[in-house]
Amino acid sequence: MSKVKITQVRSAINRPGRQKKTLEALGLRKMNQTVEHEATEQIKGMITKVAHLVTVEEVQ
């Protein structure tokens, strides 16, 4: 399974609680923080919900 690198590029301030909780579930707590996850369907769904706050890169 491939991996994805997720970086938070926009703040969670003034965002709905669900989006804040999704960022936290992904392991993102600060601006410009990067985490790596397996590209499962659950992770892809969470990325879709906060796509306007993060950037995503495929990792080889």
N, CA, C and O atoms as a Tripos MOL2 file, in Angstrom:
@<TRIPOS>MOLECULE
protein
  240   239    60     0     0
PROTEIN
NO_CHARGES

@<TRIPOS>ATOM
      1 N           0.8520   -1.1790    0.0000 N.3       1 MET1
      2 CA          0.0000    0.0000    0.0000 C.3       1 MET1
      3 C           0.8920    1.2340    0.0000 C.2       1 MET1
      4 O           1.9450    1.2490    0.6370 O.2       1 MET1
      5 N           0.4700    2.2550   -0.7090 N.am      2 SER2
      6 CA          1.2670    3.4790   -0.8050 C.3       2 SER2
      7 C           1.0740    4.3290    0.4530 C.2       2 SER2
      8 O           0.1320    4.1380    1.2230 O.2       2 SER2
      9 N           1.9870    5.2610    0.6280 N.am      3 LYS3
     10 CA          1.9090    6.1850    1.7510 C.3       3 LYS3
     11 C           1.6620    7.5880    1.2190 C.2       3 LYS3
     12 O           1.9830    7.8970    0.0720 O.2       3 LYS3
     13 N           1.0880    8.4340    2.0700 N.am      4 VAL4
     14 CA          0.8790    9.8260    1.7310 C.3       4 VAL4
     15 C           1.4840   10.6950    2.8240 C.2       4 VAL4
     16 O           1.4600   10.3500    4.0050 O.2       4 VAL4
     17 N           2.0280   11.8340    2.3990 N.am      5 LYS5
     18 CA          2.5800   12.8160    3.3190 C.3       5 LYS5
     19 C           1.5960   13.9760    3.3510 C.2       5 LYS5
     20 O           1.3020   14.5800    2.3190 O.2       5 LYS5
     21 N           1.0860   14.2870    4.5510 N.am      6 ILE6
     22 CA          0.0660   15.3160    4.7180 C.3       6 ILE6
     23 C           0.6670   16.4640    5.5170 C.2       6 ILE6
     24 O           1.2270   16.2520    6.5920 O.2       6 ILE6
     25 N           0.5510   17.6850    4.9900 N.am      7 THR7
     26 CA          1.0850   18.8740    5.6550 C.3       7 THR7
     27 C          -0.0380   19.8800    5.8510 C.2       7 THR7
     28 O          -0.7710   20.1920    4.9120 O.2       7 THR7
     29 N          -0.1720   20.3860    7.0720 N.am      8 GLN8
     30 CA         -1.1790   21.4100    7.3450 C.3       8 GLN8
     31 C          -0.6420   22.7580    6.8860 C.2       8 GLN8
     32 O           0.4130   23.1960    7.3450 O.2       8 GLN8
     33 N          -1.3650   23.4220    5.9790 N.am      9 VAL9
     34 CA         -0.9030   24.6990    5.4280 C.3       9 VAL9
     35 C          -1.8190   25.8730    5.7940 C.2       9 VAL9
     36 O          -1.4570   27.0290    5.5760 O.2       9 VAL9
     37 N          -2.9870   25.5860    6.3420 N.am     10 ARG10
     38 CA         -3.8910   26.6540    6.7750 C.3      10 ARG10
     39 C          -4.3410   26.3650    8.2020 C.2      10 ARG10
     40 O          -4.3720   25.2150    8.6380 O.2      10 ARG10
     41 N          -4.6810   27.4120    8.9070 N.am     11 SER11
     42 CA         -5.0350   27.3120   10.3110 C.3      11 SER11
     43 C          -6.4220   26.7010   10.5110 C.2      11 SER11
     44 O          -7.2930   26.7940    9.6460 O.2      11 SER11
     45 N          -6.6000   26.0760   11.6720 N.am     12 ALA12
     46 CA         -7.9010   25.5050   12.0340 C.3      12 ALA12
     47 C          -8.7570   26.4940   12.8170 C.2      12 ALA12
     48 O          -9.8760   26.1690   13.2140 O.2      12 ALA12
     49 N          -8.2400   27.6970   13.0410 N.am     13 ILE13
     50 CA         -9.0030   28.7250   13.7530 C.3      13 ILE13
     51 C         -10.2220   29.1040   12.9170 C.2      13 ILE13
     52 O         -10.1300   29.2430   11.6970 O.2      13 ILE13
     53 N         -11.3560   29.2690   13.5790 N.am     14 ASN14
     54 CA        -12.6400   29.6180   12.9490 C.3      14 ASN14
     55 C         -13.1360   28.5460   11.9860 C.2      14 ASN14
     56 O         -13.8720   28.8590   11.0500 O.2      14 ASN14
     57 N         -12.7570   27.3090   12.1910 N.am     15 ARG15
     58 CA        -13.2660   26.1880   11.3950 C.3      15 ARG15
     59 C         -14.2530   25.4020   12.2470 C.2      15 ARG15
     60 O         -14.1750   25.4470   13.4750 O.2      15 ARG15
     61 N         -15.1800   24.6840   11.6210 N.am     16 PRO16
     62 CA        -16.1250   23.8580   12.3880 C.3      16 PRO16
     63 C         -15.3960   22.8010   13.2170 C.2      16 PRO16
     64 O         -14.3010   22.3630   12.8640 O.2      16 PRO16
     65 N         -16.0080   22.4090   14.3000 N.am     17 GLY17
     66 CA        -15.4110   21.4340   15.2100 C.3      17 GLY17
     67 C         -15.0530   20.1220   14.5410 C.2      17 GLY17
     68 O         -14.0490   19.5010   14.8900 O.2      17 GLY17
     69 N         -15.8590   19.6940   13.5870 N.am     18 ARG18
     70 CA        -15.5740   18.4280   12.9000 C.3      18 ARG18
     71 C         -14.2660   18.4940   12.1330 C.2      18 ARG18
     72 O         -13.5130   17.5210   12.0960 O.2      18 ARG18
     73 N         -13.9920   19.6470   11.5150 N.am     19 GLN19
     74 CA        -12.7410   19.7900   10.7750 C.3      19 GLN19
     75 C         -11.5570   19.8170   11.7240 C.2      19 GLN19
     76 O         -10.5120   19.2440   11.4170 O.2      19 GLN19
     77 N         -11.6970   20.4720   12.8710 N.am     20 LYS20
     78 CA        -10.6280   20.4960   13.8680 C.3      20 LYS20
     79 C         -10.3360   19.0860   14.3720 C.2      20 LYS20
     80 O          -9.1760   18.7020   14.5190 O.2      20 LYS20
     81 N         -11.3820   18.3230   14.6340 N.am     21 LYS21
     82 CA        -11.2120   16.9550   15.1280 C.3      21 LYS21
     83 C         -10.6020   16.0540   14.0550 C.2      21 LYS21
     84 O          -9.8310   15.1470   14.3700 O.2      21 LYS21
     85 N         -10.9410   16.2980   12.8000 N.am     22 THR22
     86 CA        -10.3590   15.5140   11.7100 C.3      22 THR22
     87 C          -8.8650   15.7810   11.5970 C.2      22 THR22
     88 O          -8.0820   14.8490   11.4170 O.2      22 THR22
     89 N          -8.4620   17.0430   11.7000 N.am     23 LEU23
     90 CA         -7.0310   17.3700   11.6770 C.3      23 LEU23
     91 C          -6.3080   16.6930   12.8300 C.2      23 LEU23
     92 O          -5.2150   16.1540   12.6550 O.2      23 LEU23
     93 N          -6.9160   16.7220   14.0050 N.am     24 GLU24
     94 CA         -6.3010   16.1010   15.1730 C.3      24 GLU24
     95 C          -6.2080   14.5870   15.0020 C.2      24 GLU24
     96 O          -5.2220   13.9750   15.4110 O.2      24 GLU24
     97 N          -7.2310   13.9850   14.3990 N.am     25 ALA25
     98 CA         -7.2180   12.5410   14.1580 C.3      25 ALA25
     99 C          -6.1270   12.1580   13.1620 C.2      25 ALA25
    100 O          -5.5780   11.0580   13.2290 O.2      25 ALA25
    101 N          -5.8180   13.0580   12.2450 N.am     26 LEU26
    102 CA         -4.7260   12.8180   11.3060 C.3      26 LEU26
    103 C          -3.3670   13.0180   11.9600 C.2      26 LEU26
    104 O          -2.3450   12.6310   11.3930 O.2      26 LEU26
    105 N          -3.3420   13.6180   13.1490 N.am     27 GLY27
    106 CA         -2.0890   13.8520   13.8540 C.3      27 GLY27
    107 C          -1.5180   15.2320   13.6290 C.2      27 GLY27
    108 O          -0.3530   15.4810   13.9400 O.2      27 GLY27
    109 N          -2.3270   16.1400   13.0890 N.am     28 LEU28
    110 CA         -1.8670   17.4990   12.7960 C.3      28 LEU28
    111 C          -2.3440   18.4390   13.8910 C.2      28 LEU28
    112 O          -3.5430   18.5550   14.1440 O.2      28 LEU28
    113 N          -1.3920   19.1120   14.5440 N.am     29 ARG29
    114 CA         -1.7400   20.0140   15.6230 C.3      29 ARG29
    115 C          -1.2060   21.4210   15.4180 C.2      29 ARG29
    116 O          -1.6790   22.3530   16.0670 O.2      29 ARG29
    117 N          -0.2310   21.5990   14.5300 N.am     30 LYS30
    118 CA          0.3800   22.9060   14.3010 C.3      30 LYS30
    119 C           0.4600   23.1790   12.8030 C.2      30 LYS30
    120 O           0.3830   22.2650   11.9820 O.2      30 LYS30
    121 N           0.6130   24.4360   12.4740 N.am     31 MET31
    122 CA          0.8290   24.8290   11.0880 C.3      31 MET31
    123 C           2.1530   24.2580   10.5890 C.2      31 MET31
    124 O           3.1150   24.1640   11.3510 O.2      31 MET31
    125 N           2.2040   23.8850    9.3410 N.am     32 ASN32
    126 CA          3.3900   23.3450    8.6660 C.3      32 ASN32
    127 C           3.8840   22.0310    9.2590 C.2      32 ASN32
    128 O           5.0060   21.6150    8.9700 O.2      32 ASN32
    129 N           3.0800   21.3770   10.0720 N.am     33 GLN33
    130 CA          3.4320   20.0580   10.5940 C.3      33 GLN33
    131 C           3.1180   19.0160    9.5260 C.2      33 GLN33
    132 O           2.1130   19.1210    8.8230 O.2      33 GLN33
    133 N           3.9820   18.0130    9.4100 N.am     34 THR34
    134 CA          3.8150   16.9730    8.3960 C.3      34 THR34
    135 C           3.7310   15.6130    9.0680 C.2      34 THR34
    136 O           4.4720   15.3240   10.0080 O.2      34 THR34
    137 N           2.8170   14.7770    8.5720 N.am     35 VAL35
    138 CA          2.6870   13.4030    9.0480 C.3      35 VAL35
    139 C           2.5950   12.4800    7.8370 C.2      35 VAL35
    140 O           2.2130   12.9050    6.7470 O.2      35 VAL35
    141 N           2.9500   11.2160    8.0390 N.am     36 GLU36
    142 CA          2.8140   10.2030    6.9920 C.3      36 GLU36
    143 C           1.8260    9.1400    7.4500 C.2      36 GLU36
    144 O           1.8390    8.7140    8.6050 O.2      36 GLU36
    145 N           0.9700    8.7230    6.5260 N.am     37 HIS37
    146 CA         -0.0170    7.6840    6.7950 C.3      37 HIS37
    147 C          -0.0850    6.7480    5.5960 C.2      37 HIS37
    148 O           0.2780    7.1250    4.4820 O.2      37 HIS37
    149 N          -0.5510    5.5290    5.8310 N.am     38 GLU38
    150 CA         -0.8850    4.6240    4.7380 C.3      38 GLU38
    151 C          -2.1030    5.2050    4.0180 C.2      38 GLU38
    152 O          -2.9670    5.8100    4.6540 O.2      38 GLU38
    153 N          -2.1760    5.0290    2.7300 N.am     39 ALA39
    154 CA         -3.2670    5.6060    1.9300 C.3      39 ALA39
    155 C          -4.4830    4.6800    1.9340 C.2      39 ALA39
    156 O          -4.8510    4.1190    0.9020 O.2      39 ALA39
    157 N          -5.1030    4.5260    3.1130 N.am     40 THR40
    158 CA         -6.3050    3.7070    3.2260 C.3      40 THR40
    159 C          -7.5300    4.5350    2.8520 C.2      40 THR40
    160 O          -7.4420    5.7550    2.7160 O.2      40 THR40
    161 N          -8.6510    3.8820    2.6890 N.am     41 GLU41
    162 CA         -9.8870    4.5850    2.3410 C.3      41 GLU41
    163 C         -10.2930    5.5540    3.4500 C.2      41 GLU41
    164 O         -10.8090    6.6340    3.1640 O.2      41 GLU41
    165 N         -10.0640    5.1810    4.7190 N.am     42 GLN42
    166 CA        -10.4240    6.0530    5.8270 C.3      42 GLN42
    167 C          -9.5880    7.3290    5.8170 C.2      42 GLN42
    168 O         -10.1170    8.4230    6.0170 O.2      42 GLN42
    169 N          -8.3050    7.1920    5.5890 N.am     43 ILE43
    170 CA         -7.4130    8.3510    5.5460 C.3      43 ILE43
    171 C          -7.7600    9.2430    4.3600 C.2      43 ILE43
    172 O          -7.7730   10.4680    4.4880 O.2      43 ILE43
    173 N          -8.0400    8.6400    3.2090 N.am     44 LYS44
    174 CA         -8.4200    9.4250    2.0310 C.3      44 LYS44
    175 C          -9.6950   10.2190    2.2840 C.2      44 LYS44
    176 O          -9.8150   11.3590    1.8360 O.2      44 LYS44
    177 N         -10.6460    9.6270    2.9980 N.am     45 GLY45
    178 CA        -11.8810   10.3300    3.3350 C.3      45 GLY45
    179 C         -11.6340   11.5120    4.2550 C.2      45 GLY45
    180 O         -12.2270   12.5770    4.0810 O.2      45 GLY45
    181 N         -10.7500   11.3220    5.2430 N.am     46 MET46
    182 CA        -10.4240   12.4250    6.1500 C.3      46 MET46
    183 C          -9.7130   13.5480    5.3980 C.2      46 MET46
    184 O          -9.9640   14.7260    5.6530 O.2      46 MET46
    185 N          -8.8280   13.1830    4.4740 N.am     47 ILE47
    186 CA         -8.1230   14.1960    3.6730 C.3      47 ILE47
    187 C          -9.1180   14.9980    2.8450 C.2      47 ILE47
    188 O          -8.9770   16.2130    2.7130 O.2      47 ILE47
    189 N         -10.1170   14.3310    2.2890 N.am     48 THR48
    190 CA        -11.1270   15.0090    1.4820 C.3      48 THR48
    191 C         -11.8790   16.0560    2.3040 C.2      48 THR48
    192 O         -12.1860   17.1360    1.7990 O.2      48 THR48
    193 N         -12.1740   15.7430    3.5630 N.am     49 LYS49
    194 CA        -12.9320   16.6660    4.4080 C.3      49 LYS49
    195 C         -12.1490   17.9190    4.7700 C.2      49 LYS49
    196 O         -12.7470   18.9670    5.0170 O.2      49 LYS49
    197 N         -10.8180   17.8320    4.8060 N.am     50 VAL50
    198 CA        -10.0010   18.9970    5.1810 C.3      50 VAL50
    199 C          -9.0290   19.3740    4.0640 C.2      50 VAL50
    200 O          -7.9620   19.9260    4.3300 O.2      50 VAL50
    201 N          -9.3920   19.0810    2.8260 N.am     51 ALA51
    202 CA         -8.4990   19.3110    1.6830 C.3      51 ALA51
    203 C          -8.1080   20.7760    1.5370 C.2      51 ALA51
    204 O          -7.0280   21.0710    1.0260 O.2      51 ALA51
    205 N          -8.9550   21.6930    1.9720 N.am     52 HIS52
    206 CA         -8.6660   23.1220    1.8630 C.3      52 HIS52
    207 C          -7.6790   23.6000    2.9320 C.2      52 HIS52
    208 O          -7.2250   24.7430    2.8870 O.2      52 HIS52
    209 N          -7.3440   22.7300    3.8940 N.am     53 LEU53
    210 CA         -6.4210   23.0950    4.9710 C.3      53 LEU53
    211 C          -5.0710   22.3980    4.8580 C.2      53 LEU53
    212 O          -4.1330   22.7650    5.5650 O.2      53 LEU53
    213 N          -4.9520   21.3990    3.9820 N.am     54 VAL54
    214 CA         -3.7440   20.5830    3.9140 C.3      54 VAL54
    215 C          -3.2640   20.4490    2.4760 C.2      54 VAL54
    216 O          -4.0000   20.7120    1.5250 O.2      54 VAL54
    217 N          -1.9860   20.0230    2.3450 N.am     55 THR55
    218 CA         -1.4660   19.5750    1.0560 C.3      55 THR55
    219 C          -1.0800   18.1170    1.2120 C.2      55 THR55
    220 O          -0.6870   17.6790    2.2940 O.2      55 THR55
    221 N          -1.1950   17.3640    0.1200 N.am     56 VAL56
    222 CA         -0.9560   15.9260    0.1650 C.3      56 VAL56
    223 C           0.0330   15.5460   -0.9270 C.2      56 VAL56
    224 O          -0.0900   15.9880   -2.0700 O.2      56 VAL56
    225 N           1.0210   14.7180   -0.5680 N.am     57 GLU57
    226 CA          1.9890   14.2120   -1.5290 C.3      57 GLU57
    227 C           2.0760   12.7000   -1.3940 C.2      57 GLU57
    228 O           1.9940   12.1610   -0.2900 O.2      57 GLU57
    229 N           2.2430   12.0250   -2.5150 N.am     58 GLU58
    230 CA          2.4850   10.5850   -2.4970 C.3      58 GLU58
    231 C           3.9370   10.3420   -2.1370 C.2      58 GLU58
    232 O           4.8220   11.0660   -2.5950 O.2      58 GLU58
    233 N           4.1920    9.3230   -1.3140 N.am     59 VAL59
    234 CA          5.5530    8.9700   -0.9330 C.3      59 VAL59
    235 C           5.9020    7.6550   -1.6040 C.2      59 VAL59
    236 O           5.1150    6.7100   -1.5720 O.2      59 VAL59
    237 N           7.0620    7.5910   -2.2030 N.am     60 GLN60
    238 CA          7.4960    6.3660   -2.8900 C.3      60 GLN60
    239 C           8.0200    5.3520   -1.9090 C.2      60 GLN60
    240 O           8.4290    4.2620   -2.3070 O.2      60 GLN60
@<TRIPOS>BOND
     1     1     2 1
     2     2     3 1
     3     3     4 2
     4     3     5 am
     5     5     6 1
     6     6     7 1
     7     7     8 2
     8     7     9 am
     9     9    10 1
    10    10    11 1
    11    11    12 2
    12    11    13 am
    13    13    14 1
    14    14    15 1
    15    15    16 2
    16    15    17 am
    17    17    18 1
    18    18    19 1
    19    19    20 2
    20    19    21 am
    21    21    22 1
    22    22    23 1
    23    23    24 2
    24    23    25 am
    25    25    26 1
    26    26    27 1
    27    27    28 2
    28    27    29 am
    29    29    30 1
    30    30    31 1
    31    31    32 2
    32    31    33 am
    33    33    34 1
    34    34    35 1
    35    35    36 2
    36    35    37 am
    37    37    38 1
    38    38    39 1
    39    39    40 2
    40    39    41 am
    41    41    42 1
    42    42    43 1
    43    43    44 2
    44    43    45 am
    45    45    46 1
    46    46    47 1
    47    47    48 2
    48    47    49 am
    49    49    50 1
    50    50    51 1
    51    51    52 2
    52    51    53 am
    53    53    54 1
    54    54    55 1
    55    55    56 2
    56    55    57 am
    57    57    58 1
    58    58    59 1
    59    59    60 2
    60    59    61 am
    61    61    62 1
    62    62    63 1
    63    63    64 2
    64    63    65 am
    65    65    66 1
    66    66    67 1
    67    67    68 2
    68    67    69 am
    69    69    70 1
    70    70    71 1
    71    71    72 2
    72    71    73 am
    73    73    74 1
    74    74    75 1
    75    75    76 2
    76    75    77 am
    77    77    78 1
    78    78    79 1
    79    79    80 2
    80    79    81 am
    81    81    82 1
    82    82    83 1
    83    83    84 2
    84    83    85 am
    85    85    86 1
    86    86    87 1
    87    87    88 2
    88    87    89 am
    89    89    90 1
    90    90    91 1
    91    91    92 2
    92    91    93 am
    93    93    94 1
    94    94    95 1
    95    95    96 2
    96    95    97 am
    97    97    98 1
    98    98    99 1
    99    99   100 2
   100    99   101 am
   101   101   102 1
   102   102   103 1
   103   103   104 2
   104   103   105 am
   105   105   106 1
   106   106   107 1
   107   107   108 2
   108   107   109 am
   109   109   110 1
   110   110   111 1
   111   111   112 2
   112   111   113 am
   113   113   114 1
   114   114   115 1
   115   115   116 2
   116   115   117 am
   117   117   118 1
   118   118   119 1
   119   119   120 2
   120   119   121 am
   121   121   122 1
   122   122   123 1
   123   123   124 2
   124   123   125 am
   125   125   126 1
   126   126   127 1
   127   127   128 2
   128   127   129 am
   129   129   130 1
   130   130   131 1
   131   131   132 2
   132   131   133 am
   133   133   134 1
   134   134   135 1
   135   135   136 2
   136   135   137 am
   137   137   138 1
   138   138   139 1
   139   139   140 2
   140   139   141 am
   141   141   142 1
   142   142   143 1
   143   143   144 2
   144   143   145 am
   145   145   146 1
   146   146   147 1
   147   147   148 2
   148   147   149 am
   149   149   150 1
   150   150   151 1
   151   151   152 2
   152   151   153 am
   153   153   154 1
   154   154   155 1
   155   155   156 2
   156   155   157 am
   157   157   158 1
   158   158   159 1
   159   159   160 2
   160   159   161 am
   161   161   162 1
   162   162   163 1
   163   163   164 2
   164   163   165 am
   165   165   166 1
   166   166   167 1
   167   167   168 2
   168   167   169 am
   169   169   170 1
   170   170   171 1
   171   171   172 2
   172   171   173 am
   173   173   174 1
   174   174   175 1
   175   175   176 2
   176   175   177 am
   177   177   178 1
   178   178   179 1
   179   179   180 2
   180   179   181 am
   181   181   182 1
   182   182   183 1
   183   183   184 2
   184   183   185 am
   185   185   186 1
   186   186   187 1
   187   187   188 2
   188   187   189 am
   189   189   190 1
   190   190   191 1
   191   191   192 2
   192   191   193 am
   193   193   194 1
   194   194   195 1
   195   195   196 2
   196   195   197 am
   197   197   198 1
   198   198   199 1
   199   199   200 2
   200   199   201 am
   201   201   202 1
   202   202   203 1
   203   203   204 2
   204   203   205 am
   205   205   206 1
   206   206   207 1
   207   207   208 2
   208   207   209 am
   209   209   210 1
   210   210   211 1
   211   211   212 2
   212   211   213 am
   213   213   214 1
   214   214   215 1
   215   215   216 2
   216   215   217 am
   217   217   218 1
   218   218   219 1
   219   219   220 2
   220   219   221 am
   221   221   222 1
   222   222   223 1
   223   223   224 2
   224   223   225 am
   225   225   226 1
   226   226   227 1
   227   227   228 2
   228   227   229 am
   229   229   230 1
   230   230   231 1
   231   231   232 2
   232   231   233 am
   233   233   234 1
   234   234   235 1
   235   235   236 2
   236   235   237 am
   237   237   238 1
   238   238   239 1
   239   239   240 2
@<TRIPOS>SUBSTRUCTURE
     1 MET1         2 RESIDUE 1 A MET
     2 SER2         6 RESIDUE 1 A SER
     3 LYS3        10 RESIDUE 1 A LYS
     4 VAL4        14 RESIDUE 1 A VAL
     5 LYS5        18 RESIDUE 1 A LYS
     6 ILE6        22 RESIDUE 1 A ILE
     7 THR7        26 RESIDUE 1 A THR
     8 GLN8        30 RESIDUE 1 A GLN
     9 VAL9        34 RESIDUE 1 A VAL
    10 ARG10       38 RESIDUE 1 A ARG
    11 SER11       42 RESIDUE 1 A SER
    12 ALA12       46 RESIDUE 1 A ALA
    13 ILE13       50 RESIDUE 1 A ILE
    14 ASN14       54 RESIDUE 1 A ASN
    15 ARG15       58 RESIDUE 1 A ARG
    16 PRO16       62 RESIDUE 1 A PRO
    17 GLY17       66 RESIDUE 1 A GLY
    18 ARG18       70 RESIDUE 1 A ARG
    19 GLN19       74 RESIDUE 1 A GLN
    20 LYS20       78 RESIDUE 1 A LYS
    21 LYS21       82 RESIDUE 1 A LYS
    22 THR22       86 RESIDUE 1 A THR
    23 LEU23       90 RESIDUE 1 A LEU
    24 GLU24       94 RESIDUE 1 A GLU
    25 ALA25       98 RESIDUE 1 A ALA
    26 LEU26      102 RESIDUE 1 A LEU
    27 GLY27      106 RESIDUE 1 A GLY
    28 LEU28      110 RESIDUE 1 A LEU
    29 ARG29      114 RESIDUE 1 A ARG
    30 LYS30      118 RESIDUE 1 A LYS
    31 MET31      122 RESIDUE 1 A MET
    32 ASN32      126 RESIDUE 1 A ASN
    33 GLN33      130 RESIDUE 1 A GLN
    34 THR34      134 RESIDUE 1 A THR
    35 VAL35      138 RESIDUE 1 A VAL
    36 GLU36      142 RESIDUE 1 A GLU
    37 HIS37      146 RESIDUE 1 A HIS
    38 GLU38      150 RESIDUE 1 A GLU
    39 ALA39      154 RESIDUE 1 A ALA
    40 THR40      158 RESIDUE 1 A THR
    41 GLU41      162 RESIDUE 1 A GLU
    42 GLN42      166 RESIDUE 1 A GLN
    43 ILE43      170 RESIDUE 1 A ILE
    44 LYS44      174 RESIDUE 1 A LYS
    45 GLY45      178 RESIDUE 1 A GLY
    46 MET46      182 RESIDUE 1 A MET
    47 ILE47      186 RESIDUE 1 A ILE
    48 THR48      190 RESIDUE 1 A THR
    49 LYS49      194 RESIDUE 1 A LYS
    50 VAL50      198 RESIDUE 1 A VAL
    51 ALA51      202 RESIDUE 1 A ALA
    52 HIS52      206 RESIDUE 1 A HIS
    53 LEU53      210 RESIDUE 1 A LEU
    54 VAL54      214 RESIDUE 1 A VAL
    55 THR55      218 RESIDUE 1 A THR
    56 VAL56      222 RESIDUE 1 A VAL
    57 GLU57      226 RESIDUE 1 A GLU
    58 GLU58      230 RESIDUE 1 A GLU
    59 VAL59      234 RESIDUE 1 A VAL
    60 GLN60      238 RESIDUE 1 A GLN
